Amino acid sequence: MNQLRLIAAIAEREAVRYTPAGIPIVAARLQHASEQVEANIPRRIDLEIAAVAAGEISGRFNQAELGKIFLFTGFLARKNRNSKSLVFHVTDFETHTSDH
């Protein structure tokens, strides 16, 4: 299974672009900060990850407030066929509340 859920903020976002098939795509960088426990030791995590939203979700993603915290759901895939870099493909997101 390839499913990712990440609580993060949209740090920066590019303008909407369109695939040759006319599908809208928005690329962005998501910023995450948390404390995780690894081997019973607390570890501070700060990361940025490349993300894209394609199709219907791209409109909402493009209008989402920069810097606001959301819960993103999606999957990881290569940036392109020949790349080893990964991109988070956002399939849904919602405003994050502390009960998640």
Secondary structure, 3 states (H helix, E strand, C coil): CCCEEEEEEEEEECCCEECCCCCEEEEEEEEEEEEEEECCEEEEEEEEEEEEEECCHHHHHHHCCCCCEEEEEEEEEECCCCCCCEEEEEEEEEECCCCC
